[in-house]
Amino acid sequence: MKYGLLLFILLFPTLCLAQSNDQILNELEDDSTLGGDIFSDFNEDLEASTVLEDERYYRYGRFFSVNLGVGTTTFTGNRGQAYDDNPPTYHLSVNYFLDFQNVVGTGIEYSKHTMILDTSTIILPGANVGAVETSFLRAFFHYKYYVDTTDLGTAFTYSNPHFIGRFEYWYQTNKFIDQDSLPNQKGGGVGTAAGFGLEFPVELKKSYIGVQFLYHVVNFFDKYTQDYRQLPADHAQANTSTYGYEDLTGSVISAVISYNFTW
């Protein structure tokens, strides 16, 4: 009995080691067989998390939205000094939500502005040009990135903060209201814009109030025009007003409030 116990104690570690080696060999053999995948557990976890994310988006996310809004458009530089803005600016856009954070869309905006030239300029020597009404119709494609507010407060989460980038084409028409002899001027210019926005839910997943602020850089067709440069006093018939502009350079700033229909 004593010798049998001693023999068991001596052989037990060897038996355990042999069993462990057999188990390791079996696992390696299973992984190395045709069709085996040593990353199967990882893939299963990744697929499961992807499915859960998709399910969460289909349940809580938005897919499309139509935005109707009004706002204001103003200018900097010489164009800003020349123009009196005639609000409102009208806004219409359609958006497609790729996921919770990425959105693409397209739309149009329209605004009007008035310039008063109470002096003789190159475009009309010897007479005052008077009022020039300018309208801008711009079409754009935009990309929005919604900030992940999971770890922020409720106020930030419900405001849906996002960044906006746009590629635009501005179609411009200048009408000389006080001078029938001058034909309308028409032209276009390519522009880009960047800014940010907020969206406050009226009814979750159905309607929102949106606010956006954008800074635009546009290559207007009359950006460097000399038409509105004031002529010397001896060329003017009526007065020597100081109105007149060497060019119409300047950038654009816009703000829009919209009602967003979402589904």
C-alpha positions in Angstrom: 0.0 0.0 0.0 2.8 2.4 0.9 4.7 1.6 -2.3 1.6 2.0 -4.4 0.9 5.5 -2.9 4.5 6.4 -3.5 4.3 5.3 -7.1 1.1 7.3 -7.7 2.7 10.5 -6.3 5.7 10.0 -8.6 3.7 9.4 -11.7 0.9 12.0 -11.2 2.8 15.0 -12.5 3.9 13.1 -15.6 0.3 12.1 -16.3 -0.9 15.6 -15.9 1.9 17.0 -18.2 1.0 14.4 -20.9 -2.6 15.3 -20.7 -1.9 19.0 -21.0 0.4 18.4 -24.0 -2.3 16.3 -25.7 -4.8 19.1 -25.2 -2.4 21.8 -26.7 -1.7 19.6 -29.7 -5.4 19.0 -30.3 -6.1 22.8 -30.2 -3.2 23.4 -32.6 -4.4 20.7 -34.9 -7.9 22.1 -34.9 -6.6 25.6 -35.8 -4.3 24.4 -38.5 -6.9 22.3 -40.3 -8.4 23.5 -43.6 -11.1 26.1 -42.9 -9.8 26.8 -39.4 -9.6 30.4 -38.2 -7.4 31.4 -35.3 -9.2 34.8 -35.3 -12.7 33.3 -35.2 -13.4 34.5 -31.7 -12.3 38.0 -32.6 -14.4 38.0 -35.8 -17.4 36.8 -34.0 -17.1 39.7 -31.5 -16.6 42.2 -34.2 -19.6 41.0 -36.2 -21.7 41.0 -33.1 -20.7 44.6 -32.2 -21.4 45.7 -35.8 -24.8 44.1 -35.8 -25.6 45.8 -32.4 -24.5 49.2 -33.8 -26.7 48.8 -36.9 -29.6 47.8 -34.8 -29.1 50.8 -32.6 -29.0 53.1 -35.6 -32.1 51.6 -37.2 -33.9 52.0 -34.0 -32.8 55.5 -32.9 -31.1 57.1 -35.9 -32.4 59.4 -38.7 -32.3 58.6 -42.4 -33.5 61.6 -44.3 -34.4 65.2 -43.6 -35.8 68.2 -45.5 -34.9 71.6 -44.1 -36.9 74.8 -44.8 -35.4 78.0 -43.4 -34.9 81.8 -43.4 -32.0 83.9 -42.3 -29.6 86.6 -43.3 -26.6 87.0 -45.6 -24.1 89.8 -45.3 -20.6 90.6 -46.7 -17.2 91.9 -45.6 -14.7 94.2 -47.4 -15.7 96.6 -50.1 -18.8 94.4 -51.0 -19.9 94.7 -47.5 -19.6 98.5 -47.6 -21.4 98.7 -50.9 -24.4 96.4 -50.1 -27.4 97.0 -48.0 -28.8 93.6 -47.2 -32.5 92.9 -47.9 -33.4 89.9 -45.7 -34.6 87.3 -45.5 -32.3 84.7 -47.0 -34.3 81.6 -48.1 -33.0 78.1 -47.5 -34.0 74.7 -48.8 -31.9 71.5 -48.4 -32.3 67.7 -48.4 -30.0 65.5 -46.2 -29.1 61.8 -46.1 -27.8 60.4 -42.9 -25.0 57.8 -43.5 -24.9 57.0 -39.7 -25.2 58.8 -36.4 -22.4 61.2 -37.2 -22.0 61.6 -41.0 -24.5 63.4 -43.2 -24.4 64.5 -46.9 -26.9 66.7 -48.7 -27.7 69.3 -51.3 -29.7 72.5 -51.4 -30.3 76.0 -52.6 -30.3 79.5 -51.0 -31.5 82.9 -52.2 -30.8 86.5 -51.0 -31.1 90.0 -52.3 -28.9 93.1 -51.7 -29.0 96.8 -52.8 -26.1 99.1 -53.7 -26.6 102.9 -54.0 -24.2 104.7 -56.4 -24.9 108.4 -55.9 -22.1 109.5 -58.2 -20.7 109.3 -61.6 -18.8 106.0 -62.1 -17.0 104.3 -65.0 -20.0 102.2 -66.0 -22.1 105.4 -66.6 -19.9 108.6 -67.0 -21.6 111.9 -66.5 -24.6 110.5 -64.5 -25.5 109.0 -61.2 -26.0 105.2 -61.4 -28.5 105.1 -58.5 -29.7 101.9 -57.1 -28.3 98.5 -58.2 -30.2 95.5 -57.0 -28.2 92.3 -56.7 -29.7 88.8 -56.2 -27.8 85.7 -55.4 -29.0 82.2 -56.0 -26.6 79.5 -54.8 -26.7 75.8 -55.1 -24.5 73.7 -52.8 -23.4 70.3 -51.7 -22.6 69.9 -48.0 -21.2 67.5 -45.5 -22.1 67.5 -41.8 -20.2 65.9 -39.0 -22.2 65.5 -35.8 -20.1 65.5 -32.6 -20.3 62.5 -30.4 -22.0 63.8 -27.2 -22.3 60.5 -25.4 -20.1 61.6 -22.6 -21.4 65.1 -22.4 -24.3 66.6 -20.6 -27.9 66.4 -21.6 -28.0 69.9 -23.0 -25.2 69.2 -25.4 -26.7 65.9 -26.4 -30.1 67.4 -27.3 -28.6 70.3 -29.2 -26.9 68.0 -31.7 -23.8 70.1 -32.4 -22.2 69.6 -35.8 -19.6 71.0 -38.2 -20.5 71.9 -41.8 -18.5 72.0 -45.0 -20.0 73.2 -48.3 -19.1 73.4 -52.0 -21.2 76.1 -53.7 -22.0 77.8 -57.0 -23.3 81.3 -56.8 -25.4 82.7 -59.6 -25.6 86.5 -59.5 -27.8 89.0 -61.2 -27.3 92.8 -61.1 -30.3 95.0 -62.0 -29.8 98.8 -62.5 -33.1 100.0 -61.1 -32.7 103.7 -62.0 -31.0 103.3 -65.3 -33.0 101.6 -68.1 -30.2 102.1 -70.5 -27.9 99.7 -68.6 -28.6 96.0 -69.2 -28.7 93.5 -66.4 -25.4 91.8 -65.5 -25.3 88.1 -65.0 -22.6 85.7 -64.0 -21.5 82.9 -61.6 -18.8 82.1 -59.2 -17.6 79.0 -57.4 -17.3 79.1 -53.6 -16.7 77.1 -50.4 -18.0 77.5 -46.9 -17.4 76.2 -43.4 -19.2 76.6 -40.2 -21.2 74.9 -37.5 -24.8 74.3 -36.5 -27.2 73.1 -33.8 -30.4 71.1 -34.0 -33.0 71.2 -31.1 -35.6 68.4 -31.2 -39.3 69.3 -31.4 -40.2 65.7 -31.6 -37.5 63.1 -31.6 -36.7 61.5 -35.0 -39.5 63.6 -36.6 -38.8 67.3 -36.4 -36.1 69.7 -35.3 -35.3 73.4 -35.1 -31.9 74.0 -36.8 -29.5 76.9 -36.6 -26.4 77.2 -38.7 -23.6 79.8 -39.1 -21.3 79.8 -42.2 -18.3 81.7 -43.5 -18.1 81.7 -47.3 -15.3 82.4 -49.7 -16.6 83.0 -53.3 -15.0 84.0 -56.5 -17.7 86.4 -57.8 -17.6 87.3 -61.5 -17.4 91.0 -60.6 -15.0 90.6 -57.7 -12.4 92.9 -59.2 -14.7 95.1 -61.4 -13.8 98.7 -62.0 -17.3 99.6 -63.1 -18.2 101.3 -59.8 -15.0 103.3 -59.4 -15.8 107.0 -58.9 -14.8 109.3 -61.7 -13.0 112.6 -60.9 -15.3 115.5 -60.0 -15.0 117.3 -63.3 -16.7 114.3 -65.0 -19.8 114.4 -62.8 -22.8 116.4 -63.7 -24.7 116.7 -60.4 -22.4 116.2 -57.4 -19.1 115.1 -56.1 -20.4 112.5 -53.7 -17.8 110.2 -52.2 -19.7 107.0 -53.1 -17.8 104.6 -55.4 -15.8 101.4 -55.0 -12.4 100.4 -56.5 -13.6 96.8 -56.5 -16.1 94.5 -54.9 -13.8 92.2 -52.9 -15.1 90.6 -49.7 -16.2 87.4 -48.1 -19.7 86.2 -47.1 -21.3 85.4 -43.7 -24.7 83.7 -43.4 -26.9 82.6 -40.6 -30.1 80.5 -41.1 -32.8 79.2 -38.8 -34.7 76.2 -40.3 -37.4 73.7 -39.5 -36.3 70.2 -40.2 -38.7 67.4 -41.2 -37.0 64.1 -40.4 -37.8 60.5 -40.9 
